[in-house]
């Protein structure tokens, strides 16, 4: 089983619908992240969480919200999806309880299409 | 602010030929440097990383990268590529002073290995 699991892997929805992408990890890491990947733009950080009570905006948080339900679970919501949110979304984790290096461990991605 | 520039968006190469994927970064602080690889329909996975010490780092599948502080570069090389190396490669940096937090990614380089 994957250490970082994302559901759903693929989703097609319509403009204005609410969408939730879920992420769970078995690595025991404290930090979790949501990234968005667009062709030619690399990965951009949407939200990150240091622990259950600490959630922070990334560089492109507008139109998104998150919830850290537990150490191992971090979900991303689009309250009212729009077509320019069509992208590949990645959840990632990292461990900063020791000597943090920023090494990230990724899920397999959730491809979202907003029509 | 940190930034990462990958100088080539696509690199086509014949099997068994050498390849170099270029990466330059800008940062006012000390950084950790990474190369991640994304195979088709998969998430990103760490290929190699520079944290400190020897400026030449190697991966288990024959890639190497050299940290050049004066040129602020971290180019990725392989002397002989295989078809299976076809993937997208991302260069990334994170700030050492924050324990490697907040990774910044380049836009990616697509490597096509042709038979």
gemmi code that builds the backbone of each chain (N, CA, C; Angstrom):
import gemmi

chains = {
    "A": [
        ("UNK", (0.827, -1.189, 0.000), (0.000, 0.000, 0.000), (0.876, 1.259, 0.000)),
        ("UNK", (0.376, 2.306, -0.670), (1.110, 3.550, -0.744), (1.182, 4.202, 0.626)),
        ("UNK", (2.301, 4.909, 0.898), (2.453, 5.611, 2.163), (1.584, 6.858, 2.224)),
        ("UNK", (1.368, 7.493, 1.060), (0.536, 8.690, 0.965), (-0.549, 8.387, -0.069)),
        ("UNK", (-1.785, 8.360, 0.373), (-2.899, 7.929, -0.470), (-3.855, 9.084, -0.714)),
        ("UNK", (-4.180, 9.293, -1.988), (-5.107, 10.356, -2.355), (-6.359, 9.763, -2.975)),
        ("UNK", (-7.511, 10.331, -2.596), (-8.768, 9.955, -3.227), (-9.604, 11.193, -3.500)),
        ("UNK", (-10.329, 11.240, -4.633), (-10.277, 10.295, -5.738), (-9.032, 10.509, -6.590)),
        ("UNK", (-8.700, 9.591, -7.453), (-7.580, 9.754, -8.369), (-7.985, 10.590, -9.578)),
        ("UNK", (-9.216, 10.492, -9.953), (-9.742, 11.274, -11.069), (-11.145, 11.738, -10.739)),
        ("UNK", (-11.438, 12.993, -11.106), (-12.775, 13.520, -10.867), (-13.111, 14.551, -11.926)),
        ("UNK", (-14.301, 14.405, -12.494), (-14.829, 15.407, -13.425), (-16.046, 16.022, -12.774)),
        ("UNK", (-16.093, 17.336, -12.732), (-17.206, 18.004, -12.085), (-17.621, 19.224, -12.896)),
        ("UNK", (-18.654, 19.890, -12.457), (-19.153, 21.061, -13.166), (-18.878, 22.329, -12.380)),
        ("UNK", (-18.815, 23.418, -13.075), (-18.607, 24.718, -12.450), (-19.644, 24.950, -11.347)),
        ("UNK", (-19.153, 25.417, -10.190), (-20.037, 25.734, -9.077), (-20.205, 24.617, -8.059)),
        ("UNK", (-19.775, 23.416, -8.398), (-19.908, 22.287, -7.476), (-18.832, 22.335, -6.397)),
        ("UNK", (-19.148, 21.764, -5.250), (-18.185, 21.629, -4.172), (-17.464, 20.299, -4.321)),
        ("UNK", (-16.145, 20.358, -4.194), (-15.319, 19.158, -4.367), (-14.386, 19.018, -3.179)),
        ("UNK", (-14.204, 17.789, -2.717), (-13.226, 17.527, -1.669), (-12.251, 16.473, -2.156)),
        ("UNK", (-10.972, 16.763, -1.990), (-9.909, 15.795, -2.271), (-9.318, 15.379, -0.926)),
        ("UNK", (-9.153, 14.091, -0.745), (-8.695, 13.606, 0.545), (-7.299, 12.992, 0.455)),
        ("UNK", (-6.573, 13.109, 1.547), (-5.217, 12.582, 1.618), (-5.012, 11.943, 2.982)),
        ("UNK", (-4.448, 10.754, 2.981), (-4.083, 10.104, 4.237), (-2.680, 9.537, 4.106)),
        ("UNK", (-1.967, 9.507, 5.224), (-0.574, 9.031, 5.205), (-0.313, 8.074, 6.354)),
        ("UNK", (0.563, 7.133, 6.070), (0.967, 6.162, 7.081), (2.442, 6.329, 7.444)),
        ("UNK", (3.044, 7.430, 7.033), (4.464, 7.656, 7.287), (4.725, 8.221, 8.685)),
        ("UNK", (3.678, 8.694, 9.359), (3.871, 9.266, 10.683), (4.501, 10.648, 10.654)),
        ("UNK", (4.457, 11.315, 9.503), (5.045, 12.640, 9.382), (4.137, 13.705, 9.989)),
        ("UNK", (4.783, 14.789, 10.450), (4.010, 15.849, 11.089), (3.463, 16.852, 10.078)),
        ("UNK", (4.191, 17.100, 8.997), (3.775, 18.137, 8.068), (3.107, 17.553, 6.832)),
        ("UNK", (2.060, 18.232, 6.399), (1.354, 17.815, 5.191), (1.102, 19.034, 4.327)),
        ("UNK", (1.030, 18.787, 3.001), (0.964, 19.865, 2.014), (-0.018, 19.489, 0.912)),
        ("UNK", (-0.603, 20.521, 0.307), (-1.327, 20.353, -0.953), (-0.666, 21.229, -2.001)),
        ("UNK", (-0.318, 20.592, -3.124), (0.267, 21.284, -4.269), (-0.642, 21.133, -5.466)),
        ("UNK", (-0.498, 22.074, -6.366), (-1.193, 22.012, -7.648), (-0.140, 22.000, -8.754)),
        ("UNK", (-0.312, 21.086, -9.732), (0.606, 21.002, -10.865), (-0.108, 21.393, -12.147)),
        ("UNK", (0.455, 22.362, -12.845), (-0.038, 22.775, -14.154), (1.110, 22.673, -15.143)),
        ("UNK", (0.849, 22.266, -16.365), (1.930, 22.137, -17.363), (2.719, 23.429, -17.515)),
        ("UNK", (4.040, 23.316, -17.452), (4.902, 24.473, -17.638), (5.047, 25.367, -16.421)),
        ("UNK", (4.345, 25.030, -15.345), (4.416, 25.867, -14.138), (5.018, 25.134, -12.955)),
        ("UNK", (5.293, 23.870, -13.096), (5.811, 23.115, -11.969), (4.733, 22.906, -10.919)),
        ("UNK", (5.146, 22.822, -9.670), (4.217, 22.632, -8.565), (4.137, 23.916, -7.752)),
        ("UNK", (2.925, 24.279, -7.396), (2.707, 25.475, -6.580), (1.957, 25.077, -5.315)),
        ("UNK", (2.372, 25.666, -4.198), (1.847, 25.304, -2.896), (0.516, 25.996, -2.645)),
        ("UNK", (-0.491, 25.202, -2.265), (-1.825, 25.748, -1.985), (-1.978, 26.009, -0.484)),
        ("UNK", (-1.786, 24.978, 0.323), (-1.868, 25.055, 1.783), (-0.850, 24.086, 2.371)),
        ("UNK", (-0.438, 24.378, 3.612), (0.403, 23.450, 4.340), (-0.001, 23.447, 5.806)),
        ("UNK", (0.342, 22.356, 6.474), (-0.063, 22.178, 7.864), (1.096, 21.595, 8.655)),
        ("UNK", (1.484, 22.250, 9.741), (2.566, 21.756, 10.586), (2.062, 20.667, 11.530)),
        ("UNK", (0.847, 20.813, 12.005), (0.193, 19.782, 12.800), (-1.306, 20.068, 12.779)),
        ("UNK", (-2.066, 19.331, 13.535), (-3.523, 19.404, 13.457), (-4.046, 20.822, 13.711)),
        ("UNK", (-3.371, 21.577, 14.570), (-3.869, 22.903, 14.934), (-3.171, 24.038, 14.192)),
        ("UNK", (-2.354, 23.716, 13.237), (-1.551, 24.736, 12.565), (-1.678, 24.574, 11.058)),
        ("UNK", (-2.466, 25.456, 10.441), (-2.713, 25.414, 9.006), (-2.360, 26.775, 8.422)),
        ("UNK", (-1.706, 26.752, 7.278), (-1.197, 27.982, 6.689), (-1.458, 28.036, 5.189)),
        ("UNK", (-1.662, 29.253, 4.699), (-1.856, 29.441, 3.267), (-0.528, 29.374, 2.531)),
        ("UNK", (-0.594, 28.815, 1.326), (0.548, 28.840, 0.442), (0.433, 29.986, -0.537)),
        ("UNK", (1.089, 29.826, -1.685), (1.119, 30.940, -2.634), (-0.146, 31.089, -3.454)),
        ("UNK", (-0.985, 30.043, -3.535), (-2.180, 30.127, -4.382), (-3.402, 29.581, -3.648)),
        ("UNK", (-3.717, 30.101, -2.474), (-4.777, 29.540, -1.647), (-6.183, 30.034, -2.007)),
        ("UNK", (-6.297, 31.098, -2.774), (-7.626, 31.631, -3.088), (-8.474, 30.596, -3.805)),
        ("UNK", (-9.716, 30.422, -3.299), (-10.630, 29.465, -3.917), (-10.540, 28.075, -3.330)),
        ("UNK", (-9.631, 27.885, -2.359), (-9.422, 26.586, -1.727), (-9.541, 26.710, -0.211)),
        ("UNK", (-9.880, 25.621, 0.440), (-9.805, 25.530, 1.890), (-9.328, 24.131, 2.248)),
        ("UNK", (-8.841, 23.975, 3.476), (-8.320, 22.679, 3.899), (-8.799, 22.357, 5.305)),
        ("UNK", (-8.663, 21.090, 5.646), (-8.966, 20.623, 6.984), (-7.974, 19.535, 7.346)),
        ("UNK", (-7.365, 19.661, 8.535), (-6.452, 18.610, 9.024), (-7.220, 17.876, 10.119)),
        ("UNK", (-7.855, 16.800, 9.732), (-8.768, 16.098, 10.640), (-8.021, 15.292, 11.692)),
        ("UNK", (-6.808, 14.919, 11.358), (-5.993, 14.113, 12.257), (-4.555, 14.242, 11.771)),
        ("UNK", (-3.622, 13.730, 12.566), (-2.216, 13.777, 12.159), (-2.040, 13.202, 10.768)),
        ("UNK", (-2.811, 12.171, 10.456), (-2.598, 11.447, 9.215), (-3.517, 11.866, 8.071)),
        ("UNK", (-4.413, 12.826, 8.290), (-5.402, 13.156, 7.260), (-5.448, 14.649, 6.993)),
        ("UNK", (-5.451, 14.986, 5.701), (-5.434, 16.391, 5.295), (-6.256, 16.499, 4.021)),
        ("UNK", (-7.371, 17.209, 4.068), (-8.247, 17.277, 2.906), (-8.264, 18.682, 2.319)),
        ("UNK", (-8.469, 18.727, 1.035), (-8.531, 19.985, 0.278), (-9.921, 20.124, -0.309)),
        ("UNK", (-10.527, 21.302, -0.122), (-11.870, 21.545, -0.650), (-11.876, 22.720, -1.611)),
        ("UNK", (-12.676, 22.546, -2.658), (-12.988, 23.641, -3.557), (-14.468, 23.928, -3.331)),
        ("UNK", (-14.767, 25.053, -2.714), (-16.149, 25.342, -2.313), (-17.065, 25.521, -3.513)),
        ("UNK", (-16.549, 26.156, -4.560), (-17.318, 26.381, -5.783), (-16.340, 26.304, -6.950)),
        ("UNK", (-16.234, 25.126, -7.506), (-15.197, 24.882, -8.510), (-15.388, 25.737, -9.760)),
        ("UNK", (-14.265, 26.145, -10.334), (-14.271, 26.902, -11.589), (-13.298, 26.241, -12.558)),
        ("UNK", (-13.488, 26.455, -13.860), (-12.653, 25.753, -14.851), (-11.146, 25.955, -14.678)),
        ("UNK", (-10.688, 27.113, -14.228), (-9.230, 27.284, -14.110), (-8.647, 26.573, -12.900)),
        ("UNK", (-9.485, 25.836, -12.171), (-8.987, 24.948, -11.129), (-8.768, 23.525, -11.661)),
        ("UNK", (-8.978, 23.359, -12.939), (-8.633, 22.087, -13.589), (-7.126, 21.919, -13.516)),
        ("UNK", (-6.687, 20.839, -12.883), (-5.260, 20.635, -12.656), (-5.047, 19.258, -12.042)),
        ("UNK", (-3.776, 18.941, -11.827), (-3.380, 17.746, -11.092), (-2.969, 18.187, -9.691)),
        ("UNK", (-3.592, 17.607, -8.700), (-3.350, 18.001, -7.313), (-2.571, 16.909, -6.588)),
        ("UNK", (-1.556, 17.344, -5.839), (-0.736, 16.403, -5.084), (-0.759, 16.732, -3.605)),
        ("UNK", (-0.889, 15.707, -2.825), (-0.664, 15.778, -1.393), (0.767, 15.327, -1.129)),
        ("UNK", (1.417, 15.926, -0.163), (2.778, 15.529, 0.185), (2.960, 15.622, 1.689)),
        ("UNK", (3.945, 14.903, 2.189), (4.273, 14.951, 3.606), (5.771, 15.170, 3.776)),
        ("UNK", (6.146, 15.644, 4.964), (7.558, 15.718, 5.329), (7.676, 15.603, 6.838)),
        ("UNK", (8.863, 15.232, 7.278), (9.111, 14.993, 8.689), (10.090, 16.032, 9.205)),
        ("UNK", (9.627, 16.895, 10.109), (10.484, 17.959, 10.620), (10.729, 17.823, 12.114)),
        ("UNK", (10.517, 16.646, 12.642), (10.742, 16.497, 14.081), (12.213, 16.285, 14.390)),
        ("UNK", (12.972, 15.899, 13.387), (14.417, 15.750, 13.568), (15.133, 16.850, 12.816)),
        ("UNK", (16.142, 16.485, 12.046), (16.850, 17.459, 11.219), (16.086, 17.619, 9.912)),
        ("UNK", (15.243, 18.608, 9.841), (14.417, 18.777, 8.655), (15.228, 19.176, 7.450)),
        ("UNK", (14.945, 18.558, 6.313), (15.608, 18.922, 5.068), (14.607, 19.376, 4.026)),
        ("UNK", (13.356, 19.191, 4.303), (12.348, 19.551, 3.316), (12.062, 18.456, 2.320)),
        ("UNK", (12.653, 17.259, 2.484), (12.356, 16.185, 1.541), (10.871, 15.869, 1.614)),
        ("UNK", (10.241, 15.822, 0.482), (8.801, 15.614, 0.383), (8.475, 14.223, -0.128)),
        ("UNK", (7.387, 13.663, 0.386), (6.895, 12.356, -0.044), (5.494, 12.576, -0.597)),
        ("UNK", (5.304, 12.191, -1.851), (4.090, 12.550, -2.576), (3.118, 11.385, -2.718)),
        ("UNK", (1.825, 11.740, -2.768), (0.824, 10.799, -3.226), (0.858, 10.712, -4.737)),
        ("UNK", (-0.028, 9.902, -5.291), (-0.012, 9.668, -6.728), (-0.811, 10.701, -7.514)),
        ("UNK", (-1.453, 11.603, -6.833), (-2.119, 12.701, -7.511), (-3.604, 12.483, -7.695)),
        ("UNK", (-4.331, 13.601, -7.751), (-5.766, 13.595, -8.040), (-5.996, 14.526, -9.218)),
        ("UNK", (-6.451, 13.943, -10.326), (-6.671, 14.772, -11.514), (-8.100, 15.290, -11.488)),
        ("UNK", (-8.233, 16.609, -11.436), (-9.551, 17.258, -11.359), (-9.817, 18.020, -12.643)),
        ("UNK", (-10.980, 17.766, -13.230), (-11.429, 18.503, -14.405), (-12.730, 19.212, -14.066)),
        ("UNK", (-12.745, 20.533, -14.248), (-13.946, 21.322, -13.980), (-14.500, 21.818, -15.307)),
        ("UNK", (-15.704, 21.383, -15.627), (-16.301, 21.737, -16.918), (-17.130, 23.007, -16.824)),
    ],
    "B": [
        ("UNK", (13.672, 36.346, -1.913), (12.814, 35.224, -2.286), (13.611, 34.235, -3.137)),
        ("UNK", (13.248, 32.984, -3.011), (13.939, 31.955, -3.780), (13.218, 31.729, -5.106)),
        ("UNK", (13.982, 31.288, -6.092), (13.382, 30.885, -7.364), (14.240, 29.806, -7.992)),
        ("UNK", (13.608, 29.015, -8.851), (14.298, 27.920, -9.530), (13.986, 28.014, -11.013)),
        ("UNK", (15.017, 27.962, -11.837), (14.859, 28.012, -13.282), (15.402, 26.740, -13.910)),
        ("UNK", (14.540, 26.029, -14.587), (14.985, 24.881, -15.373), (15.025, 25.347, -16.820)),
        ("UNK", (16.200, 25.299, -17.397), (16.465, 26.010, -18.637), (15.873, 25.332, -19.865)),
        ("UNK", (15.498, 24.090, -19.763), (14.934, 23.370, -20.904), (13.596, 22.767, -20.516)),
        ("UNK", (12.561, 23.039, -21.289), (11.262, 22.453, -20.970), (11.170, 21.009, -21.476)),
        ("UNK", (11.862, 20.720, -22.588), (11.862, 19.366, -23.141), (13.260, 19.020, -23.631)),
        ("UNK", (13.658, 17.789, -23.386), (14.961, 17.321, -23.861), (14.776, 15.961, -24.512)),
        ("UNK", (14.837, 15.910, -25.848), (14.803, 14.609, -26.531), (16.221, 14.064, -26.679)),
        ("UNK", (16.395, 12.780, -26.485), (17.724, 12.182, -26.561), (17.578, 10.728, -26.972)),
        ("UNK", (18.587, 10.228, -27.683), (18.554, 8.817, -28.064), (19.054, 7.941, -26.919)),
        ("UNK", (18.536, 6.724, -26.903), (18.947, 5.761, -25.887), (20.459, 5.580, -25.925)),
        ("UNK", (21.059, 5.459, -24.766), (22.481, 5.274, -24.526), (23.308, 6.534, -24.726)),
        ("UNK", (22.674, 7.637, -25.086), (23.382, 8.915, -25.187), (23.452, 9.563, -23.813)),
        ("UNK", (24.402, 10.490, -23.607), (24.452, 11.232, -22.340), (23.411, 12.346, -22.335)),
        ("UNK", (23.034, 12.775, -21.147), (22.061, 13.858, -21.034), (22.419, 14.765, -19.859)),
        ("UNK", (22.096, 16.041, -19.999), (22.225, 16.991, -18.900), (20.951, 17.817, -18.830)),
        ("UNK", (20.344, 17.869, -17.671), (19.170, 18.707, -17.425), (19.630, 19.838, -16.523)),
        ("UNK", (19.412, 21.068, -16.976), (20.001, 22.200, -16.293), (19.042, 22.833, -15.294)),
        ("UNK", (19.633, 23.264, -14.181), (18.857, 23.906, -13.115), (19.689, 25.017, -12.501)),
        ("UNK", (19.128, 26.202, -12.450), (19.742, 27.311, -11.736), (18.770, 27.814, -10.691)),
        ("UNK", (19.290, 28.297, -9.595), (18.425, 28.793, -8.541), (18.949, 30.133, -8.056)),
        ("UNK", (18.081, 30.875, -7.421), (18.498, 32.099, -6.758), (17.976, 32.063, -5.339)),
        ("UNK", (18.836, 32.458, -4.413), (18.451, 32.484, -3.007), (19.438, 33.334, -2.245)),
        ("UNK", (18.943, 34.030, -1.249), (19.804, 34.861, -0.419), (20.299, 34.099, 0.813)),
        ("UNK", (19.830, 32.867, 0.963), (20.204, 32.064, 2.129), (20.707, 30.708, 1.664)),
        ("UNK", (21.256, 29.953, 2.599), (21.713, 28.601, 2.280), (20.518, 27.696, 2.017)),
        ("UNK", (20.699, 26.796, 1.063), (19.576, 25.959, 0.649), (19.951, 24.485, 0.608)),
        ("UNK", (18.923, 23.667, 0.682), (19.011, 22.267, 0.290), (18.521, 22.190, -1.153)),
        ("UNK", (19.083, 21.270, -1.925), (18.728, 21.147, -3.333), (18.267, 19.724, -3.630)),
        ("UNK", (17.283, 19.607, -4.501), (16.680, 18.316, -4.794), (16.414, 18.180, -6.295)),
        ("UNK", (16.430, 16.954, -6.756), (15.831, 16.588, -8.028), (14.766, 15.524, -7.736)),
        ("UNK", (13.562, 15.801, -8.226), (12.478, 14.832, -8.155), (12.159, 14.351, -9.568)),
        ("UNK", (11.665, 13.120, -9.678), (11.282, 12.564, -10.968), (9.819, 12.147, -10.906)),
        ("UNK", (9.110, 12.411, -11.998), (7.700, 12.034, -12.106), (7.530, 11.164, -13.344)),
        ("UNK", (7.305, 9.884, -13.135), (7.009, 8.976, -14.250), (5.543, 9.136, -14.645)),
        ("UNK", (5.185, 8.782, -15.870), (3.799, 8.980, -16.332), (2.772, 8.419, -15.367)),
        ("UNK", (1.770, 9.239, -15.060), (0.638, 8.858, -14.206), (1.058, 8.481, -12.779)),
        ("UNK", (2.146, 9.065, -12.334), (2.585, 8.814, -10.967), (2.879, 10.129, -10.255)),
        ("UNK", (3.035, 10.046, -8.960), (3.470, 11.204, -8.191), (4.957, 11.422, -8.317)),
        ("UNK", (5.434, 12.491, -7.704), (6.866, 12.771, -7.723), (7.576, 11.911, -6.680)),
        ("UNK", (8.789, 11.536, -7.013), (9.616, 10.818, -6.044), (11.022, 11.393, -6.082)),
        ("UNK", (11.667, 11.363, -4.933), (13.004, 11.930, -4.831), (13.993, 11.127, -5.661)),
        ("UNK", (14.786, 11.830, -6.463), (15.841, 11.194, -7.243), (17.180, 11.328, -6.519)),
        ("UNK", (17.512, 12.542, -6.113), (18.719, 12.766, -5.319), (18.618, 14.126, -4.642)),
        ("UNK", (19.512, 14.327, -3.655), (19.464, 15.566, -2.898), (20.862, 15.973, -2.465)),
        ("UNK", (21.053, 17.280, -2.361), (22.274, 17.828, -1.789), (21.904, 18.534, -0.488)),
        ("UNK", (22.523, 18.091, 0.590), (22.280, 18.733, 1.882), (23.516, 19.481, 2.343)),
        ("UNK", (24.671, 18.809, 2.293), (25.938, 19.415, 2.682), (27.039, 18.454, 2.277)),
        ("UNK", (28.285, 18.865, 2.493), (29.405, 17.985, 2.214), (29.775, 17.952, 0.752)),
        ("UNK", (30.059, 16.754, 0.226), (30.478, 16.612, -1.159), (29.486, 17.240, -2.109)),
        ("UNK", (29.990, 17.998, -3.044), (29.101, 18.723, -3.953), (28.552, 17.830, -5.060)),
        ("UNK", (29.093, 16.631, -5.211), (28.604, 15.694, -6.218), (27.761, 14.627, -5.523)),
        ("UNK", (26.514, 14.515, -5.932), (25.627, 13.527, -5.332), (25.117, 12.598, -6.427)),
        ("UNK", (24.848, 11.366, -6.048), (24.469, 10.350, -7.025), (23.190, 9.644, -6.612)),
        ("UNK", (22.473, 9.149, -7.622), (21.292, 8.344, -7.358), (21.617, 6.874, -7.597)),
        ("UNK", (20.697, 6.004, -7.213), (20.945, 4.579, -7.366), (20.817, 4.122, -8.806)),
        ("UNK", (20.186, 4.921, -9.672), (20.000, 4.500, -11.062), (20.884, 5.268, -12.035)),
        ("UNK", (22.028, 5.760, -11.579), (23.044, 6.295, -12.475), (23.012, 7.784, -12.719)),
        ("UNK", (22.057, 8.515, -12.172), (22.057, 9.968, -12.289), (23.011, 10.577, -11.259)),
        ("UNK", (23.532, 11.740, -11.591), (24.334, 12.493, -10.650), (24.055, 13.983, -10.853)),
        ("UNK", (24.298, 14.747, -9.795), (24.124, 16.194, -9.880), (25.232, 16.842, -9.071)),
        ("UNK", (25.675, 17.996, -9.526), (26.749, 18.692, -8.841), (26.287, 20.075, -8.411)),
        ("UNK", (26.459, 20.342, -7.141), (26.134, 21.635, -6.580), (27.290, 22.585, -6.876)),
        ("UNK", (26.985, 23.678, -7.580), (27.980, 24.690, -7.876), (27.518, 25.994, -7.254)),
        ("UNK", (28.120, 26.317, -6.110), (27.645, 27.476, -5.352), (27.908, 28.788, -6.091)),
        ("UNK", (29.050, 28.895, -6.734), (29.390, 30.155, -7.404), (28.473, 30.426, -8.590)),
        ("UNK", (28.048, 29.364, -9.276), (27.141, 29.525, -10.408), (25.688, 29.292, -10.023)),
        ("UNK", (25.435, 29.037, -8.770), (24.086, 28.728, -8.254), (23.369, 27.752, -9.180)),
        ("UNK", (24.041, 26.638, -9.440), (23.460, 25.637, -10.323), (23.468, 24.265, -9.654)),
        ("UNK", (22.614, 23.404, -10.178), (22.504, 22.027, -9.663), (22.051, 21.174, -10.845)),
        ("UNK", (22.908, 21.056, -11.847), (22.562, 20.343, -13.075), (22.559, 18.836, -12.858)),
        ("UNK", (21.639, 18.166, -13.527), (21.478, 16.711, -13.422), (22.059, 16.054, -14.672)),
        ("UNK", (22.842, 15.007, -14.481), (23.499, 14.357, -15.626), (23.360, 12.843, -15.524)),
        ("UNK", (23.390, 12.218, -16.697), (23.497, 10.757, -16.758), (24.313, 10.428, -17.997)),
        ("UNK", (25.326, 9.586, -17.872), (26.215, 9.314, -19.005), (25.576, 8.475, -20.110)),
        ("UNK", (24.557, 7.689, -19.774), (23.937, 6.819, -20.764), (22.484, 6.561, -20.343)),
        ("UNK", (21.550, 7.121, -21.079), (20.140, 7.023, -20.657), (19.476, 5.780, -21.241)),
        ("UNK", (18.405, 5.373, -20.558), (17.590, 4.239, -20.999), (16.180, 4.716, -21.317)),
        ("UNK", (15.468, 3.921, -22.087), (14.070, 4.237, -22.396), (13.291, 4.498, -21.118)),
        ("UNK", (13.574, 3.741, -20.088), (12.836, 3.856, -18.823), (13.099, 5.156, -18.081)),
        ("UNK", (14.064, 5.937, -18.519), (14.328, 7.241, -17.904), (13.377, 8.319, -18.418)),
        ("UNK", (12.557, 7.998, -19.407), (11.570, 8.950, -19.910), (10.629, 9.349, -18.776)),
        ("UNK", (10.611, 10.639, -18.456), (9.853, 11.140, -17.312), (9.989, 12.663, -17.295)),
        ("UNK", (9.311, 13.276, -16.331), (9.504, 14.698, -16.102), (10.345, 14.860, -14.846)),
        ("UNK", (11.309, 15.765, -14.909), (12.257, 15.961, -13.823), (12.105, 17.376, -13.278)),
        ("UNK", (12.020, 17.470, -11.957), (11.839, 18.758, -11.295), (13.013, 19.033, -10.367)),
        ("UNK", (13.584, 20.209, -10.532), (14.588, 20.707, -9.615), (13.864, 21.501, -8.516)),
        ("UNK", (14.354, 21.423, -7.287), (13.669, 22.104, -6.185), (14.688, 22.572, -5.155)),
        ("UNK", (14.343, 23.648, -4.445), (15.191, 24.153, -3.367), (14.345, 24.379, -2.133)),
        ("UNK", (14.965, 24.231, -0.969), (14.295, 24.601, 0.271), (15.290, 25.307, 1.167)),
        ("UNK", (14.786, 26.187, 1.997), (15.604, 27.063, 2.830), (16.166, 26.313, 4.022)),
        ("UNK", (17.492, 26.204, 4.121), (18.133, 25.498, 5.219), (17.773, 26.111, 6.564)),
        ("UNK", (17.676, 27.402, 6.610), (17.469, 28.078, 7.882), (16.152, 27.750, 8.547)),
        ("UNK", (15.177, 27.325, 7.777), (13.875, 26.975, 8.339), (13.713, 25.474, 8.461)),
        ("UNK", (14.801, 24.743, 8.412), (14.725, 23.288, 8.495), (14.231, 22.676, 7.217)),
        ("UNK", (14.454, 23.382, 6.121), (14.062, 22.844, 4.840), (12.603, 23.048, 4.512)),
        ("UNK", (12.007, 23.986, 5.156), (10.600, 24.220, 4.915), (10.368, 25.004, 3.633)),
        ("UNK", (9.207, 24.908, 3.088), (8.783, 25.659, 1.907), (9.667, 25.382, 0.701)),
        ("UNK", (9.402, 24.266, 0.077), (10.130, 23.880, -1.118), (9.612, 24.650, -2.322)),
        ("UNK", (10.526, 25.178, -3.130), (10.183, 25.871, -4.368), (10.621, 24.982, -5.535)),
        ("UNK", (9.697, 24.766, -6.473), (9.965, 23.880, -7.602), (10.209, 24.675, -8.880)),
        ("UNK", (11.056, 24.121, -9.747), (11.165, 24.617, -11.101), (9.977, 24.138, -11.929)),
        ("UNK", (9.899, 24.606, -13.172), (8.754, 24.300, -14.036), (8.809, 22.894, -14.598)),
        ("UNK", (9.941, 22.222, -14.460), (10.057, 20.843, -14.930), (10.710, 20.740, -16.299)),
        ("UNK", (11.388, 19.612, -16.530), (11.975, 19.287, -17.828), (11.507, 17.899, -18.214)),
        ("UNK", (10.878, 17.814, -19.383), (10.433, 16.510, -19.884), (11.569, 15.859, -20.669)),
        ("UNK", (12.002, 14.720, -20.198), (13.050, 13.960, -20.884), (12.396, 12.860, -21.718)),
        ("UNK", (12.648, 12.897, -23.026), (12.154, 11.852, -23.931), (13.348, 11.036, -24.408)),
        ("UNK", (13.353, 9.779, -24.107), (14.437, 8.915, -24.571), (13.908, 8.083, -25.724)),
        ("UNK", (14.558, 8.221, -26.876), (14.110, 7.545, -28.093), (15.005, 6.351, -28.401)),
        ("UNK", (14.392, 5.316, -28.940), (15.142, 4.100, -29.309), (15.970, 4.332, -30.570)),
    ],
}
model = gemmi.Model(1)
for chain_id, residues in chains.items():
    chain = gemmi.Chain(chain_id)
    for i, (resn, *xyz) in enumerate(residues, 1):
        res = gemmi.Residue()
        res.name, res.seqid = resn, gemmi.SeqId(i, " ")
        for name, pos in zip(("N", "CA", "C"), xyz):
            atom = gemmi.Atom()
            atom.name, atom.element = name, gemmi.Element(name[0])
            atom.pos, atom.b_iso = gemmi.Position(*pos), 0.0
            res.add_atom(atom)
        chain.add_residue(res)
    model.add_chain(chain)
structure = gemmi.Structure()
structure.add_model(model)
structure.setup_entities()
